[in-house]
Amino acid sequence: MTSPEQGMLGVRPIHIADRLPTPEEVFKVSRLDAKSLLTKVLGPAAIPLGMAIGSGEWLMGPSVAATYGLMLFWMVWIGCVLQTIYNISWARLSVATGEPPIVLLNRIPPGPKFWAWFTPLNVFLRMFIPGWASAAATGLVAIMLGKIPGAAEAEFIRWVAVGLFLICILITLFGAKIESTLETVMKALIIFILFSLIFIVAPLTVTGEALSEAARGFVSVGATVAGLDVLLIGGWWAYIGDAAAANFDGMNYYRDKGYGMGHVVGYIPAVIGGKKVALSPLGSIFKLTKENLEVFKRWERVVFMDQWGIFFVGAMFGMCLPALCVRSVVPLGTKLPAWGIAGHMANEFAAKVGPWGFYFICLIGFAILFSTQMGVVDRVVRNLVDCGWGVTKKISEWAKGDPRKFYYPVLVLYAIFGCAALWISFPLMLLLINANICHFIGIWVIPALIYIDRKIMPKELRAPIWMHINNIILMATHAFFLIAIIAYYGFGIKIF
């Protein structure tokens, strides 16, 4: 058997394939119609969306709405647009090369000797504390107790959080692909969450006054409010959508779904129900023929549909509805509870509809935050594994080509570390810290993305310049919030 043809892409070699598989070949459909798109093709964006409808939408957005009102709603649609285009920028590179972003970054000088430790360290520090399990636990404990828990229940909440965290880990054990298992569970949770918010909670709570305020906020671009908490606003901005520029670490799922050259490279199978799959340590790029470039354009359109149709629409609904509901039922200036944060409007909703409303709101809060933690568990481990697998030949040789032998030991280590980390602080503060780390990531990962696209990729595969203008604007917002946070907490200087 002859070795595949190789070339150089940046500072590392890459396989060169004769042709790029078509979407019809990959998903075994005769044509891409609405049915095949919805049932077989679209879906990778559902995983980051399931994570997106989490701490930004259910915790930080409502915290901002309760404290400052809805005049900052202009940040929601701008943030969702910026993040969607940014996600597409990374996803199209993975379609072209079969490599997730954390591996692609190693193609930039000086190569793996810097990026192979720097990038995974950033990913780990952003998400290693399972604050979403802790926040989800407050919703579950509220259902158990029939009341919003407080600091007195902190120890119990932490132990429940440990249990939820371990359940998230168990879910990754099952299915043909870990990606497909997560996608299925996320879609089910997203449908429940959005259906509940759109058709039950919002009609029973949202007032005309709140809608009017939100409408003014949408069009009042640049409007601000006096006395803003820089950590809360910075965390909210980072988590509008998902994780802003740090969302690059959620684009791995396009490879595992089989988009483009990801179908050639392979994926990470689950240990129960999966089979050994040869995941190539090196990516693969296609020859730049007219036919391949036409197929690549088709894959781009599929990525656009996935991101705009699932991620953007879901993020907009997920961001707006909880904030609207909270603004409608709590007085302006309300501080949401630190330990009962998952059920923050349960009492107010129950006062309108009856006792069932308390449990229903807590259930929604639990589902939202549990879905986020489930995605985070795989995302942390997946990125560590993908980077090690893609840049260190000894790992794939040791595992005899089976990525499960590397993925699951890393998962066990993360489980031990994550359980210990749940004793660090209370839920909302954990999530605010996680969120604001995104600003540091944004100031280096966006220039790296632009470098890969404009300097390393063949000109025929480069993104249009308007996409990078969008990404530079996103980077500027990260720089602004990072400076504001350092100025306030380091020097006592308040920018706003």
The 8 nearest C-alpha neighbors of each residue, nearest first, counted from 0:
[[1, 2, 3, 4, 5, 14, 16, 277],
 [2, 0, 3, 4, 5, 14, 16, 15],
 [1, 3, 4, 0, 5, 14, 15, 16],
 [4, 2, 14, 5, 1, 15, 16, 0],
 [5, 3, 15, 14, 2, 6, 16, 13],
 [6, 4, 14, 15, 13, 3, 12, 7],
 [5, 7, 13, 12, 14, 15, 8, 4],
 [8, 6, 12, 11, 13, 9, 10, 5],
 [9, 7, 11, 12, 455, 13, 10, 6],
 [8, 10, 106, 455, 11, 107, 7, 108],
 [9, 11, 106, 8, 110, 107, 108, 7],
 [12, 10, 106, 9, 7, 8, 13, 110],
 [11, 13, 7, 6, 8, 5, 14, 10],
 [14, 12, 6, 5, 282, 283, 7, 281],
 [13, 15, 283, 5, 4, 282, 284, 3],
 [14, 16, 284, 4, 5, 285, 283, 13],
 [17, 15, 285, 18, 284, 286, 283, 14],
 [18, 16, 286, 285, 15, 19, 291, 288],
 [17, 19, 16, 285, 291, 20, 286, 290],
 [18, 20, 291, 285, 260, 21, 259, 294],
 [21, 19, 259, 24, 18, 22, 25, 260],
 [20, 22, 24, 23, 294, 25, 19, 259],
 [21, 23, 25, 24, 26, 20, 298, 258],
 [22, 24, 28, 21, 27, 26, 25, 30],
 [25, 23, 27, 21, 22, 26, 20, 28],
 [24, 26, 22, 23, 27, 21, 20, 257],
 [25, 27, 23, 24, 28, 22, 39, 40],
 [28, 26, 24, 23, 25, 29, 22, 30],
 [29, 27, 23, 30, 26, 24, 35, 31],
 [28, 30, 23, 27, 31, 24, 32, 35],
 [31, 29, 28, 32, 23, 35, 22, 27],
 [32, 30, 35, 36, 33, 23, 28, 29],
 [31, 33, 35, 34, 30, 36, 37, 29],
 [32, 34, 36, 35, 37, 31, 38, 30],
 [33, 35, 37, 36, 32, 38, 31, 39],
 [36, 34, 38, 39, 32, 37, 33, 31],
 [37, 35, 40, 33, 34, 41, 39, 38],
 [38, 36, 34, 35, 41, 39, 33, 40],
 [37, 39, 35, 36, 34, 40, 41, 33],
 [40, 38, 35, 36, 37, 41, 26, 42],
 [39, 41, 36, 35, 37, 38, 42, 26],
 [42, 40, 305, 36, 37, 39, 43, 38],
 [41, 43, 45, 44, 182, 40, 305, 46],
 [44, 42, 45, 252, 253, 46, 41, 256],
 [45, 43, 42, 46, 310, 47, 306, 305],
 [46, 44, 48, 42, 43, 47, 49, 182],
 [45, 47, 49, 48, 44, 182, 43, 185],
 [46, 48, 50, 49, 44, 45, 51, 249],
 [49, 47, 51, 45, 50, 46, 310, 44],
 [50, 48, 46, 47, 51, 185, 52, 370],
 [49, 51, 371, 47, 48, 52, 53, 374],
 [50, 52, 241, 48, 240, 53, 49, 47],
 [53, 51, 56, 49, 50, 317, 367, 48],
 [52, 54, 368, 367, 51, 56, 57, 55],
 [53, 55, 58, 57, 56, 59, 368, 430],
 [56, 54, 238, 59, 235, 53, 60, 239],
 [55, 57, 318, 60, 53, 52, 54, 58],
 [56, 58, 54, 53, 55, 321, 61, 60],
 [59, 57, 54, 61, 60, 55, 56, 62],
 [58, 60, 55, 62, 235, 61, 54, 63],
 [59, 61, 56, 63, 62, 55, 322, 58],
 [60, 62, 322, 64, 63, 59, 58, 65],
 [63, 61, 59, 65, 60, 64, 58, 66],
 [62, 64, 60, 66, 61, 65, 67, 59],
 [65, 63, 68, 61, 67, 69, 62, 66],
 [66, 64, 62, 333, 331, 63, 326, 332],
 [65, 67, 332, 63, 333, 64, 331, 62],
 [68, 66, 64, 63, 65, 332, 331, 69],
 [69, 67, 64, 65, 70, 66, 331, 326],
 [70, 68, 213, 71, 72, 64, 216, 212],
 [69, 71, 216, 72, 68, 213, 212, 215],
 [70, 72, 69, 73, 216, 74, 223, 222],
 [73, 71, 216, 217, 74, 75, 69, 70],
 [74, 72, 217, 71, 220, 75, 216, 76],
 [73, 75, 72, 77, 78, 76, 71, 236],
 [76, 74, 78, 72, 73, 77, 79, 239],
 [75, 77, 79, 78, 74, 73, 80, 315],
 [78, 76, 80, 74, 75, 79, 81, 73],
 [77, 79, 81, 75, 76, 80, 74, 239],
 [78, 80, 76, 82, 240, 77, 81, 83],
 [81, 79, 77, 83, 78, 82, 76, 84],
 [82, 80, 78, 79, 84, 83, 85, 77],
 [81, 83, 85, 79, 80, 84, 243, 86],
 [82, 84, 86, 80, 85, 81, 79, 306],
 [83, 85, 87, 86, 82, 81, 88, 80],
 [84, 86, 82, 88, 83, 87, 470, 81],
 [87, 85, 83, 88, 84, 89, 82, 90],
 [86, 88, 90, 84, 85, 89, 91, 83],
 [89, 87, 85, 86, 90, 91, 84, 92],
 [88, 90, 92, 87, 86, 91, 93, 247],
 [91, 89, 87, 93, 92, 88, 250, 86],
 [90, 92, 94, 93, 89, 88, 87, 95],
 [93, 91, 95, 89, 94, 90, 96, 88],
 [92, 94, 97, 98, 90, 96, 95, 91],
 [95, 93, 259, 91, 92, 260, 258, 97],
 [94, 96, 92, 93, 260, 284, 97, 91],
 [97, 95, 284, 283, 93, 98, 282, 260],
 [96, 98, 261, 260, 93, 282, 94, 254],
 [97, 99, 93, 282, 96, 102, 103, 100],
 [100, 98, 251, 93, 102, 101, 103, 250],
 [101, 99, 103, 102, 104, 247, 98, 89],
 [100, 102, 104, 99, 103, 386, 382, 118],
 [103, 101, 100, 386, 104, 99, 105, 98],
 [104, 102, 100, 105, 106, 101, 98, 99],
 [103, 105, 106, 102, 101, 107, 100, 114],
 [104, 106, 110, 111, 103, 114, 107, 102],
 [107, 105, 9, 10, 104, 110, 103, 11],
 [106, 108, 110, 105, 104, 9, 109, 10],
 [109, 107, 110, 10, 106, 105, 9, 111],
 [108, 110, 107, 113, 112, 111, 10, 114],
 [109, 111, 108, 105, 107, 106, 112, 113],
 [112, 110, 115, 105, 114, 113, 390, 109],
 [111, 113, 110, 115, 114, 109, 116, 105],
 [114, 112, 111, 115, 117, 116, 110, 109],
 [115, 113, 111, 117, 105, 116, 118, 110],
 [116, 114, 111, 113, 117, 112, 118, 386],
 [117, 115, 114, 119, 118, 120, 113, 112],
 [116, 118, 114, 120, 119, 115, 113, 121],
 [117, 119, 121, 120, 114, 116, 115, 122],
 [120, 118, 122, 121, 116, 383, 117, 123],
 [119, 121, 123, 117, 118, 122, 116, 124],
 [122, 120, 118, 124, 119, 123, 125, 117],
 [123, 121, 119, 125, 120, 124, 118, 126],
 [122, 124, 120, 127, 125, 121, 126, 119],
 [123, 125, 121, 122, 126, 127, 120, 433],
 [126, 124, 433, 122, 123, 436, 121, 127],
 [125, 127, 123, 128, 124, 433, 122, 379],
 [126, 128, 123, 124, 129, 125, 417, 379],
 [127, 129, 420, 130, 126, 417, 421, 429],
 [130, 128, 131, 132, 417, 127, 421, 372],
 [129, 131, 133, 429, 132, 426, 128, 430],
 [130, 132, 134, 372, 133, 129, 368, 135],
 [133, 131, 160, 135, 130, 134, 129, 164],
 [132, 134, 160, 130, 136, 131, 135, 426],
 [133, 135, 131, 426, 136, 137, 132, 341],
 [136, 134, 365, 368, 132, 138, 137, 133],
 [135, 137, 139, 133, 160, 134, 138, 156],
 [136, 138, 140, 134, 135, 339, 139, 341],
 [139, 137, 361, 341, 365, 141, 135, 136],
 [138, 140, 136, 142, 141, 137, 365, 143],
 [139, 141, 143, 137, 142, 138, 136, 144],
 [140, 142, 147, 138, 144, 146, 139, 143],
 [141, 143, 139, 145, 140, 144, 358, 361],
 [144, 142, 140, 141, 145, 139, 146, 138],
 [145, 143, 141, 146, 142, 140, 148, 147],
 [144, 146, 142, 141, 143, 147, 358, 357],
 [145, 147, 141, 144, 148, 142, 143, 357],
 [146, 148, 141, 339, 149, 342, 145, 144],
 [149, 147, 339, 141, 152, 146, 338, 137],
 [148, 150, 338, 151, 152, 339, 147, 153],
 [149, 151, 153, 152, 338, 148, 337, 154],
 [150, 152, 149, 153, 148, 154, 155, 338],
 [153, 151, 150, 155, 154, 149, 148, 156],
 [154, 152, 150, 156, 155, 151, 157, 149],
 [155, 153, 157, 156, 152, 158, 151, 150],
 [154, 156, 158, 152, 157, 153, 159, 140],
 [157, 155, 153, 159, 154, 158, 136, 160],
 [156, 158, 160, 154, 155, 159, 153, 133],
 [157, 159, 161, 155, 160, 156, 162, 154],
 [160, 158, 162, 156, 161, 157, 136, 155],
 [159, 161, 133, 157, 132, 163, 136, 158],
 [162, 160, 158, 164, 159, 163, 418, 165],
 [161, 163, 159, 165, 160, 164, 166, 158],
 [164, 162, 166, 160, 165, 161, 132, 159],
 [163, 165, 161, 167, 162, 166, 132, 160],
 [164, 166, 168, 162, 167, 163, 161, 169],
 [167, 165, 169, 163, 168, 164, 162, 170],
 [168, 166, 373, 164, 165, 170, 169, 163],
 [167, 169, 165, 166, 170, 171, 164, 376],
 [168, 170, 166, 171, 172, 167, 165, 173],
 [171, 169, 167, 172, 168, 173, 166, 180],
 [170, 172, 169, 168, 173, 177, 269, 167],
 [173, 171, 269, 170, 270, 169, 271, 174],
 [172, 174, 271, 269, 171, 272, 170, 270],
 [175, 173, 272, 176, 269, 180, 273, 177],
 [174, 176, 273, 272, 268, 269, 177, 274],
 [177, 175, 268, 178, 179, 269, 174, 273],
 [176, 178, 269, 180, 179, 268, 171, 181],
 [179, 177, 176, 181, 180, 182, 252, 255],
 [178, 180, 182, 176, 181, 177, 183, 174],
 [181, 179, 177, 183, 182, 178, 174, 184],
 [180, 182, 184, 178, 183, 179, 185, 177],
 [181, 183, 179, 185, 180, 184, 46, 178],
 [182, 184, 180, 186, 181, 185, 179, 187],
 [183, 185, 187, 181, 186, 182, 188, 180],
 [186, 184, 188, 182, 187, 49, 183, 181],
 [185, 187, 189, 183, 188, 184, 182, 190],
 [186, 188, 184, 190, 185, 189, 191, 183],
 [187, 189, 191, 185, 190, 186, 192, 184],
 [190, 188, 192, 186, 191, 187, 185, 193],
 [189, 191, 187, 193, 188, 192, 194, 186],
 [192, 190, 188, 194, 189, 193, 195, 187],
 [191, 193, 189, 195, 190, 194, 188, 196],
 [192, 194, 196, 195, 190, 191, 197, 189],
 [195, 193, 191, 197, 196, 192, 198, 190],
 [196, 194, 199, 192, 193, 198, 197, 191],
 [195, 197, 200, 193, 194, 201, 199, 198],
 [198, 196, 194, 201, 195, 193, 199, 200],
 [197, 199, 195, 194, 196, 202, 200, 201],
 [200, 198, 195, 196, 201, 202, 197, 203],
 [199, 201, 196, 203, 202, 204, 195, 198],
 [200, 202, 204, 205, 203, 197, 196, 199],
 [203, 201, 204, 200, 199, 205, 198, 197],
 [202, 204, 200, 201, 199, 205, 352, 351],
 [203, 205, 201, 202, 324, 200, 327, 206],
 [206, 204, 324, 201, 327, 202, 323, 203],
 [207, 205, 209, 208, 327, 204, 210, 324],
 [206, 208, 210, 209, 211, 205, 212, 327],
 [207, 209, 211, 206, 210, 212, 327, 205],
 [210, 208, 212, 206, 211, 207, 327, 213],
 [211, 209, 207, 213, 212, 208, 214, 206],
 [210, 212, 214, 208, 209, 213, 207, 215],
 [211, 213, 209, 215, 210, 214, 69, 216],
 [212, 214, 216, 210, 69, 215, 211, 209],
 [215, 213, 211, 217, 216, 212, 210, 218],
 [216, 214, 212, 213, 217, 218, 219, 211],
 [215, 217, 70, 72, 213, 219, 214, 73],
 [218, 216, 73, 72, 214, 215, 219, 213],
 [217, 219, 216, 215, 220, 73, 214, 72],
 [220, 218, 216, 222, 217, 215, 221, 73],
 [221, 219, 73, 218, 222, 217, 216, 74],
 [220, 222, 219, 223, 73, 71, 74, 218],
 [223, 221, 219, 220, 71, 70, 224, 216],
 [222, 224, 221, 71, 225, 70, 227, 495],
 [223, 225, 227, 226, 67, 222, 70, 71],
 [226, 224, 227, 223, 495, 67, 228, 222],
 [225, 227, 228, 224, 495, 229, 67, 493],
 [226, 228, 225, 229, 495, 224, 232, 67],
 [229, 227, 231, 230, 232, 226, 233, 495],
 [228, 230, 232, 231, 233, 227, 484, 483],
 [229, 231, 233, 228, 232, 234, 484, 431],
 [232, 230, 234, 228, 233, 229, 235, 431],
 [233, 231, 235, 229, 234, 230, 236, 228],
 [232, 234, 230, 236, 235, 231, 229, 480],
 [233, 235, 434, 237, 435, 231, 431, 232],
 [236, 234, 232, 238, 59, 237, 233, 55],
 [237, 235, 233, 239, 238, 234, 232, 78],
 [236, 238, 234, 243, 242, 235, 239, 434],
 [239, 237, 55, 242, 241, 235, 236, 240],
 [240, 238, 236, 55, 241, 237, 78, 235],
 [241, 239, 314, 51, 79, 238, 242, 82],
 [242, 240, 51, 238, 239, 243, 246, 50],
 [241, 243, 246, 238, 245, 237, 244, 437],
 [242, 244, 237, 245, 246, 82, 241, 238],
 [245, 243, 441, 246, 242, 247, 437, 440],
 [246, 244, 242, 247, 437, 243, 440, 441],
 [245, 247, 242, 244, 248, 249, 243, 241],
 [248, 246, 245, 249, 250, 100, 244, 89],
 [247, 249, 246, 250, 245, 251, 382, 100],
 [250, 248, 247, 246, 251, 47, 378, 252],
 [249, 251, 252, 247, 248, 90, 253, 99],
 [252, 250, 99, 253, 249, 254, 248, 255],
 [251, 253, 255, 254, 250, 43, 256, 178],
 [254, 252, 256, 258, 251, 255, 43, 250],
 [253, 255, 261, 257, 252, 256, 97, 251],
 [254, 256, 266, 252, 257, 253, 178, 261],
 [257, 255, 253, 254, 258, 252, 43, 178],
 [258, 256, 262, 261, 254, 255, 259, 253],
 [257, 259, 261, 253, 94, 254, 256, 262],
 [260, 258, 94, 261, 262, 20, 257, 95],
 [259, 261, 97, 263, 262, 94, 96, 95],
 [260, 262, 97, 254, 257, 264, 263, 258],
 [261, 263, 257, 260, 264, 265, 259, 258],
 [262, 264, 260, 261, 265, 97, 283, 257],
 [263, 265, 261, 279, 262, 97, 278, 282],
 [266, 264, 278, 263, 262, 261, 277, 279],
 [267, 265, 255, 278, 268, 276, 254, 264],
 [266, 268, 402, 176, 177, 403, 269, 255],
 [269, 267, 176, 273, 177, 175, 266, 274],
 [270, 268, 273, 177, 176, 172, 173, 271],
 [269, 271, 172, 273, 272, 173, 268, 403],
 [272, 270, 173, 273, 269, 172, 174, 175],
 [273, 271, 174, 175, 173, 270, 269, 274],
 [274, 272, 175, 269, 268, 271, 270, 174],
 [273, 275, 276, 268, 272, 175, 269, 270],
 [274, 276, 401, 277, 273, 268, 403, 402],
 [277, 275, 278, 274, 401, 265, 268, 266],
 [276, 278, 400, 279, 265, 401, 275, 266],
 [279, 277, 265, 266, 264, 276, 280, 400],
 [278, 280, 281, 264, 277, 265, 282, 389],
 [281, 279, 389, 388, 278, 282, 390, 395],
 [282, 280, 279, 13, 389, 283, 14, 12],
 [281, 283, 97, 98, 96, 13, 14, 264],
 [282, 284, 14, 96, 15, 13, 97, 260],
 [283, 285, 96, 15, 95, 16, 14, 260],
 [286, 284, 16, 15, 18, 19, 17, 287],
 [287, 285, 17, 288, 16, 18, 15, 284],
 [286, 288, 285, 291, 292, 289, 459, 290],
 [287, 289, 291, 290, 286, 292, 18, 285],
 [288, 290, 292, 291, 293, 287, 294, 286],
 [289, 291, 293, 288, 292, 294, 18, 287],
 [292, 290, 294, 288, 293, 289, 19, 18],
 [293, 291, 295, 289, 294, 290, 288, 296],
 [292, 294, 296, 290, 295, 291, 289, 297],
 [293, 295, 297, 291, 296, 292, 21, 298],
 [296, 294, 292, 298, 297, 293, 291, 299],
 [297, 295, 299, 293, 294, 298, 292, 300],
 [296, 298, 294, 300, 295, 299, 301, 293],
 [297, 299, 301, 295, 300, 296, 302, 294],
 [300, 298, 296, 302, 297, 301, 303, 295],
 [299, 301, 303, 297, 298, 302, 304, 296],
 [300, 302, 298, 304, 299, 303, 305, 297],
 [303, 301, 305, 299, 300, 304, 306, 298],
 [302, 304, 300, 306, 301, 305, 307, 299],
 [305, 303, 301, 308, 307, 302, 306, 300],
 [306, 304, 302, 308, 41, 303, 309, 307],
 [305, 307, 310, 303, 309, 304, 308, 44],
 [308, 306, 311, 304, 309, 303, 310, 305],
 [309, 307, 304, 305, 306, 312, 310, 311],
 [308, 310, 305, 306, 312, 313, 307, 311],
 [309, 311, 306, 313, 48, 44, 312, 314],
 [312, 310, 307, 314, 313, 309, 315, 79],
 [313, 311, 315, 314, 309, 310, 308, 316],
 [312, 314, 316, 310, 315, 311, 309, 317],
 [313, 315, 317, 240, 311, 312, 316, 318],
 [316, 314, 318, 312, 317, 313, 319, 311],
 [317, 315, 313, 319, 318, 314, 320, 312],
 [318, 316, 314, 315, 52, 319, 313, 56],
 [317, 319, 56, 315, 316, 314, 320, 321],
 [318, 320, 316, 322, 317, 321, 315, 323],
 [319, 321, 323, 322, 316, 317, 318, 324],
 [322, 320, 324, 323, 319, 57, 325, 61],
 [323, 321, 61, 325, 324, 320, 319, 64],
 [324, 322, 320, 326, 321, 325, 319, 327],
 [325, 323, 321, 327, 205, 322, 326, 204],
 [324, 326, 322, 327, 328, 323, 61, 329],
 [327, 325, 323, 324, 65, 328, 64, 329],
 [326, 328, 324, 325, 205, 206, 209, 329],
 [327, 329, 325, 326, 347, 324, 204, 330],
 [330, 328, 326, 325, 327, 331, 65, 333],
 [331, 329, 333, 332, 328, 65, 326, 327],
 [330, 332, 65, 333, 66, 68, 329, 67],
 [333, 331, 66, 65, 330, 67, 334, 68],
 [334, 332, 65, 66, 331, 330, 335, 329],
 [335, 333, 66, 332, 336, 65, 62, 337],
 [334, 336, 62, 343, 333, 340, 337, 65],
 [337, 335, 339, 340, 338, 334, 343, 149],
 [336, 338, 340, 339, 427, 335, 426, 425],
 [337, 339, 149, 340, 336, 150, 148, 137],
 [340, 338, 148, 336, 147, 137, 341, 342],
 [339, 341, 343, 336, 342, 337, 338, 335],
 [342, 340, 138, 364, 343, 339, 137, 134],
 [343, 341, 361, 345, 138, 340, 344, 339],
 [342, 344, 340, 341, 345, 335, 339, 336],
 [345, 343, 347, 346, 342, 348, 325, 360],
 [344, 346, 357, 342, 360, 348, 347, 343],
 [347, 345, 349, 348, 344, 357, 350, 343],
 [346, 348, 350, 344, 349, 345, 328, 351],
 [347, 349, 345, 351, 350, 346, 356, 344],
 [350, 348, 356, 353, 357, 346, 354, 352],
 [349, 351, 347, 348, 353, 352, 346, 354],
 [352, 350, 348, 349, 353, 347, 203, 204],
 [353, 351, 349, 350, 356, 348, 354, 355],
 [352, 354, 349, 355, 356, 350, 351, 357],
 [355, 353, 349, 356, 357, 352, 358, 350],
 [356, 354, 357, 358, 353, 359, 349, 352],
 [355, 357, 349, 359, 354, 358, 348, 353],
 [358, 356, 345, 349, 355, 359, 360, 354],
 [357, 359, 361, 355, 356, 360, 142, 362],
 [358, 360, 356, 362, 361, 357, 355, 363],
 [361, 359, 363, 345, 362, 357, 358, 356],
 [360, 362, 342, 138, 364, 358, 359, 363],
 [361, 363, 365, 359, 360, 364, 358, 366],
 [364, 362, 360, 366, 365, 361, 367, 192],
 [365, 363, 341, 361, 367, 362, 366, 138],
 [364, 366, 135, 138, 362, 363, 368, 367],
 [367, 365, 363, 369, 364, 368, 370, 362],
 [368, 366, 364, 53, 370, 365, 369, 52],
 [367, 369, 135, 53, 371, 370, 365, 131],
 [368, 370, 372, 366, 371, 135, 367, 365],
 [371, 369, 373, 368, 367, 372, 49, 366],
 [370, 372, 50, 368, 374, 369, 373, 53],
 [371, 373, 375, 369, 131, 374, 370, 132],
 [372, 374, 167, 370, 376, 371, 375, 369],
 [375, 373, 371, 372, 376, 377, 50, 378],
 [374, 376, 378, 372, 373, 377, 379, 371],
 [377, 375, 373, 374, 378, 379, 372, 380],
 [376, 378, 380, 375, 374, 381, 379, 373],
 [377, 379, 375, 381, 380, 376, 374, 382],
 [380, 378, 377, 382, 381, 376, 375, 123],
 [379, 381, 383, 377, 382, 378, 410, 384],
 [382, 380, 378, 384, 383, 377, 379, 385],
 [383, 381, 385, 384, 380, 379, 386, 378],
 [382, 384, 380, 386, 381, 385, 119, 387],
 [383, 385, 381, 387, 382, 386, 388, 406],
 [386, 384, 382, 388, 387, 383, 389, 381],
 [385, 387, 389, 102, 383, 384, 388, 101],
 [386, 388, 384, 389, 391, 390, 385, 383],
 [389, 387, 385, 386, 280, 391, 390, 384],
 [388, 390, 280, 386, 387, 385, 102, 281],
 [389, 391, 387, 388, 386, 392, 111, 280],
 [392, 390, 393, 387, 388, 394, 389, 395],
 [391, 393, 394, 395, 396, 390, 388, 280],
 [392, 394, 396, 391, 395, 397, 388, 398],
 [395, 393, 397, 396, 392, 391, 388, 398],
 [394, 396, 398, 400, 397, 392, 393, 388],
 [397, 395, 399, 393, 394, 398, 400, 392],
 [396, 398, 394, 399, 395, 393, 400, 392],
 [397, 399, 395, 400, 396, 401, 404, 394],
 [400, 398, 396, 397, 401, 395, 402, 394],
 [399, 401, 395, 398, 277, 396, 402, 278],
 [400, 402, 398, 403, 399, 275, 404, 276],
 [403, 401, 404, 405, 406, 267, 400, 398],
 [404, 402, 406, 405, 401, 407, 270, 267],
 [405, 403, 402, 398, 406, 401, 407, 408],
 [404, 406, 403, 402, 407, 408, 409, 398],
 [407, 405, 403, 409, 408, 404, 384, 402],
 [406, 408, 410, 409, 405, 403, 404, 411],
 [409, 407, 411, 410, 405, 406, 412, 404],
 [408, 410, 412, 407, 406, 411, 413, 405],
 [411, 409, 407, 413, 408, 412, 380, 414],
 [410, 412, 414, 408, 413, 409, 407, 415],
 [413, 411, 409, 415, 414, 410, 416, 408],
 [412, 414, 416, 410, 411, 415, 417, 409],
 [415, 413, 411, 417, 412, 416, 410, 418],
 [416, 414, 412, 418, 413, 417, 411, 419],
 [415, 417, 413, 419, 414, 418, 420, 412],
 [418, 416, 420, 414, 419, 415, 413, 128],
 [417, 419, 415, 420, 421, 416, 161, 414],
 [418, 420, 416, 417, 421, 422, 415, 423],
 [419, 421, 417, 422, 418, 423, 128, 416],
 [422, 420, 419, 418, 423, 157, 129, 417],
 [421, 423, 420, 424, 419, 157, 418, 425],
 [422, 424, 421, 420, 425, 429, 419, 128],
 [425, 423, 422, 429, 426, 428, 421, 420],
 [424, 426, 428, 427, 429, 338, 337, 423],
 [427, 425, 134, 429, 130, 428, 133, 430],
 [426, 428, 430, 429, 337, 425, 431, 134],
 [427, 429, 431, 430, 426, 425, 432, 424],
 [430, 428, 426, 130, 432, 427, 431, 424],
 [429, 431, 433, 427, 428, 432, 130, 434],
 [430, 432, 428, 434, 234, 433, 429, 427],
 [433, 431, 429, 430, 435, 434, 428, 436],
 [434, 432, 430, 125, 431, 436, 435, 126],
 [435, 433, 234, 431, 432, 436, 437, 237],
 [434, 436, 437, 234, 432, 438, 433, 233],
 [435, 437, 438, 434, 433, 439, 125, 432],
 [438, 436, 440, 435, 245, 439, 434, 441],
 [439, 437, 477, 441, 436, 440, 481, 435],
 [438, 440, 441, 437, 436, 442, 481, 477],
 [441, 439, 437, 438, 442, 443, 444, 245],
 [442, 440, 244, 438, 444, 439, 443, 474],
 [441, 443, 440, 474, 439, 444, 478, 445],
 [444, 442, 441, 445, 446, 440, 447, 439],
 [443, 445, 447, 441, 446, 440, 442, 448],
 [444, 446, 448, 447, 443, 441, 449, 442],
 [447, 445, 449, 448, 444, 443, 450, 442],
 [448, 446, 444, 450, 445, 449, 451, 443],
 [449, 447, 445, 451, 450, 446, 444, 452],
 [448, 450, 446, 452, 447, 451, 453, 445],
 [449, 451, 447, 454, 453, 448, 452, 446],
 [452, 450, 455, 448, 449, 454, 453, 447],
 [451, 453, 449, 456, 450, 461, 454, 455],
 [454, 452, 450, 451, 449, 455, 456, 461],
 [455, 453, 450, 451, 452, 456, 449, 457],
 [456, 454, 451, 9, 452, 453, 8, 457],
 [455, 457, 452, 454, 451, 458, 461, 453],
 [458, 456, 459, 460, 455, 461, 454, 453],
 [457, 459, 461, 460, 456, 453, 452, 454],
 [458, 460, 457, 461, 287, 292, 456, 462],
 [461, 459, 458, 457, 456, 462, 95, 452],
 [462, 460, 458, 452, 459, 456, 453, 463],
 [461, 463, 464, 460, 466, 452, 88, 467],
 [464, 462, 465, 466, 461, 467, 468, 460],
 [463, 465, 467, 466, 462, 468, 461, 469],
 [466, 464, 468, 467, 463, 469, 462, 470],
 [465, 467, 469, 464, 468, 463, 470, 84],
 [466, 468, 470, 469, 464, 465, 471, 449],
 [467, 469, 465, 471, 470, 466, 472, 464],
 [468, 470, 466, 467, 472, 471, 81, 465],
 [471, 469, 467, 473, 472, 468, 85, 474],
 [470, 472, 474, 468, 473, 469, 467, 475],
 [473, 471, 475, 469, 470, 474, 468, 476],
 [474, 472, 470, 476, 471, 475, 81, 469],
 [475, 473, 471, 477, 472, 476, 441, 442],
 [476, 474, 478, 472, 477, 473, 479, 471],
 [477, 475, 479, 473, 478, 474, 480, 472],
 [478, 476, 438, 474, 480, 475, 479, 441],
 [477, 479, 475, 481, 476, 480, 482, 442],
 [480, 478, 476, 482, 477, 481, 483, 475],
 [479, 481, 483, 477, 482, 478, 233, 484],
 [480, 482, 478, 484, 483, 479, 438, 477],
 [481, 483, 485, 479, 480, 484, 486, 478],
 [482, 484, 480, 486, 481, 485, 494, 479],
 [483, 485, 481, 487, 486, 482, 488, 480],
 [486, 484, 489, 482, 488, 487, 483, 481],
 [485, 487, 483, 492, 490, 489, 484, 482],
 [488, 486, 491, 492, 493, 484, 485, 490],
 [489, 487, 485, 491, 486, 490, 484, 492],
 [490, 488, 485, 486, 487, 491, 484, 492],
 [489, 491, 486, 492, 487, 488, 485, 493],
 [492, 490, 487, 488, 489, 486, 493, 485],
 [493, 491, 487, 486, 490, 494, 488, 489],
 [492, 494, 487, 495, 491, 486, 483, 229],
 [495, 493, 483, 492, 487, 486, 229, 484],
 [494, 493, 227, 226, 225, 229, 483, 224]]
